[in-house]
Each structure stands twice: as structure tokens, then as C-alpha cells.
Amino acid sequence: MKLVKRLVVGLVIAFALFYLVTRPQDAATAVQGAVGAVWGAGVSVTNFFVTLAGG
């Protein structure tokens, strides 16, 4: 099972590097979208707890 996991992780890393080298603009856009999604989720969770504490 460890071999399969390492193989999958290696393939994902290889694909990410290939994508970064061949399409850097698209890779940057994908990273910006992912960071924006994480940021938005953090803001939503913060708003939830602020509302919960104030209510």
C-alpha cells in the first residue's frame, strides 16, 4: 500500500511540475483560485463563530 501511495504522490507532483512548466499562467490562476477558496472558507468560519458568540 505504501508503494501505491508513493507512486500516486509522485505522479501528482510530476503532473503539477509539468503543468507549471508548460502552462505557467494557468497554473498561477489555479493557485490563486485555491488560495481564494481557502481564504473565503476561513472568513466564513470566522463569521460563524463571531455570530455564535454574539447571539
N, CA, C and O of each residue as an XYZ file, in Angstrom:
220
protein
N       0.823     -1.199      0.000
C       0.000      0.000      0.000
C       0.867      1.263      0.000
O       0.530      2.258     -0.641
N       1.986      1.208      0.727
C       2.873      2.370      0.758
C       3.452      2.660     -0.631
O       3.649      3.817     -1.003
N       3.718      1.602     -1.384
C       4.258      1.784     -2.727
C       3.247      2.475     -3.631
O       3.612      3.346     -4.421
N       1.995      2.095     -3.522
C       0.940      2.714     -4.329
C       0.793      4.189     -3.958
O       0.653      5.048     -4.828
N       0.827      4.467     -2.664
C       0.700      5.855     -2.201
C       1.868      6.697     -2.719
O       1.665      7.815     -3.192
N       3.075      6.169     -2.632
C       4.239      6.909     -3.132
C       4.151      7.129     -4.642
O       4.506      8.194     -5.147
N       3.680      6.118     -5.343
C       3.537      6.239     -6.790
C       2.523      7.315     -7.153
O       2.770      8.125     -8.047
N       1.398      7.328     -6.476
C       0.359      8.330     -6.744
C       0.874      9.725     -6.416
O       0.681     10.656     -7.199
N       1.525      9.880     -5.273
C       2.069     11.188     -4.890
C       3.112     11.639     -5.912
O       3.139     12.809     -6.295
N       3.962     10.724     -6.352
C       4.969     11.059     -7.359
C       4.342     11.493     -8.676
O       4.803     12.444     -9.307
N       3.291     10.794     -9.087
C       2.606     11.168    -10.322
C       1.929     12.529    -10.209
O       1.949     13.312    -11.159
N       1.336     12.812     -9.067
C       0.691     14.112     -8.867
C       1.734     15.229     -8.904
O       1.510     16.271     -9.520
N       2.856     15.015     -8.253
C       3.922     16.024     -8.257
C       4.483     16.211     -9.665
O       4.731     17.339    -10.091
N       4.682     15.116    -10.381
C       5.188     15.208    -11.749
C       4.205     15.967    -12.640
O       4.616     16.795    -13.453
N       2.915     15.689    -12.493
C       1.916     16.396    -13.287
C       1.907     17.881    -12.938
O       1.824     18.726    -13.830
N       1.992     18.206    -11.641
C       1.993     19.610    -11.228
C       3.207     20.343    -11.813
O       3.076     21.469    -12.293
N       4.361     19.723    -11.777
C       5.554     20.353    -12.347
C       5.433     20.513    -13.862
O       5.807     21.547    -14.415
N       4.912     19.491    -14.525
C       4.702     19.574    -15.973
C       3.741     20.709    -16.311
O       3.981     21.477    -17.244
N       2.658     20.811    -15.552
C       1.654     21.857    -15.763
C       2.266     23.233    -15.514
O       2.003     24.180    -16.256
N       3.082     23.337    -14.469
C       3.729     24.611    -14.139
C       4.679     25.048    -15.246
O       4.735     26.231    -15.582
N       5.418     24.118    -15.809
C       6.398     24.450    -16.844
C       5.717     24.748    -18.178
O       6.118     25.672    -18.886
N       4.695     23.973    -18.524
C       4.085     24.141    -19.835
C       3.020     25.230    -19.878
O       2.810     25.841    -20.925
N       2.348     25.481    -18.766
C       1.274     26.488    -18.734
C       1.353     27.302    -17.442
O       0.485     27.167    -16.579
N       2.371     28.138    -17.296
C       2.568     28.861    -16.038
C       1.427     29.828    -15.701
O       1.088     29.994    -14.529
N       0.837     30.461    -16.711
C      -0.247     31.403    -16.447
C      -1.473     30.673    -15.882
O      -2.104     31.141    -14.935
N      -1.794     29.536    -16.469
C      -2.926     28.749    -15.973
C      -2.643     28.184    -14.583
O      -3.542     28.108    -13.745
N      -1.395     27.788    -14.339
C      -1.030     27.278    -13.017
C      -1.178     28.373    -11.962
O      -1.662     28.113    -10.860
N      -0.767     29.587    -12.292
C      -0.902     30.702    -11.358
C      -2.372     31.003    -11.078
O      -2.747     31.293     -9.942
N      -3.188     30.935    -12.102
C      -4.624     31.165    -11.930
C      -5.239     30.092    -11.035
O      -6.086     30.397    -10.195
N      -4.823     28.852    -11.208
C      -5.333     27.759    -10.373
C      -4.936     27.949     -8.913
O      -5.745     27.719     -8.013
N      -3.692     28.368     -8.676
C      -3.235     28.591     -7.305
C      -3.993     29.758     -6.685
O      -4.389     29.688     -5.521
N      -4.199     30.828     -7.444
C      -4.955     31.969     -6.926
C      -6.379     31.548     -6.562
O      -6.911     31.981     -5.539
N      -6.990     30.718     -7.380
C      -8.338     30.232     -7.089
C      -8.376     29.386     -5.831
O      -9.296     29.508     -5.023
N      -7.379     28.526     -5.661
C      -7.328     27.675     -4.473
C      -7.118     28.508     -3.210
O      -7.767     28.273     -2.191
N      -6.213     29.479     -3.282
C      -5.975     30.348     -2.123
C      -7.232     31.163     -1.809
O      -7.581     31.344     -0.642
N      -7.901     31.647     -2.834
C      -9.142     32.396     -2.626
C     -10.215     31.553     -1.976
O     -10.967     32.044     -1.134
N     -10.297     30.287     -2.356
C     -11.291     29.394     -1.755
C     -10.986     29.139     -0.285
O     -11.891     29.150      0.549
N      -9.723     28.911      0.036
C      -9.332     28.685      1.435
C      -9.573     29.944      2.250
O     -10.069     29.872      3.374
N      -9.227     31.093      1.694
C      -9.445     32.363      2.392
C     -10.936     32.586      2.647
O     -11.325     32.977      3.748
N     -11.759     32.343      1.650
C     -13.205     32.514      1.790
C     -13.782     31.580      2.846
O     -14.666     31.971      3.608
N     -13.286     30.353      2.892
C     -13.747     29.406      3.909
C     -13.352     29.881      5.303
O     -14.135     29.765      6.246
N     -12.154     30.409      5.433
C     -11.714     30.935      6.733
C     -12.563     32.107      7.183
O     -12.916     32.206      8.358
N     -12.890     32.986      6.266
C     -13.742     34.130      6.594
C     -15.126     33.654      7.011
O     -15.704     34.186      7.958
N     -15.654     32.671      6.323
C     -16.977     32.144      6.665
C     -16.992     31.504      8.048
O     -17.934     31.706      8.814
N     -15.967     30.741      8.369
C     -15.893     30.115      9.691
C     -15.754     31.174     10.774
O     -16.376     31.071     11.831
N     -14.937     32.192     10.513
C     -14.782     33.280     11.471
C     -16.112     33.997     11.700
O     -16.473     34.282     12.841
N     -16.837     34.287     10.628
C     -18.144     34.933     10.745
C     -19.108     34.066     11.542
O     -19.887     34.581     12.345
N     -19.064     32.765     11.329
C     -19.932     31.853     12.065
C     -19.679     31.962     13.568
O     -20.617     32.110     14.351
N     -18.405     31.887     13.968
C     -18.106     31.935     15.397
C     -18.374     33.308     16.008
O     -18.780     33.402     17.166
N     -18.151     34.362     15.244
C     -18.467     35.700     15.745
C     -19.975     35.826     15.972
O     -20.407     36.358     16.995
N     -20.764     35.345     15.033
C     -22.219     35.385     15.175
C     -22.672     34.514     16.313
O     -23.569     34.892     17.066
N     -22.064     33.345     16.453
C     -22.418     32.425     17.540
C     -22.109     33.036     18.894
O     -22.910     32.917     19.821
N     -20.967     33.684     19.024
C     -20.582     34.291     20.294
C     -21.443     35.511     20.614
O     -21.710     35.798     21.781
N     -21.874     36.227     19.580
C     -22.663     37.441     19.804
C     -24.136     37.169     20.001
O     -24.860     38.028     20.506
N     -24.598     35.990     19.614
C     -26.021     35.693     19.644
C     -26.422     35.068     20.899
O     -27.598     34.753     21.084
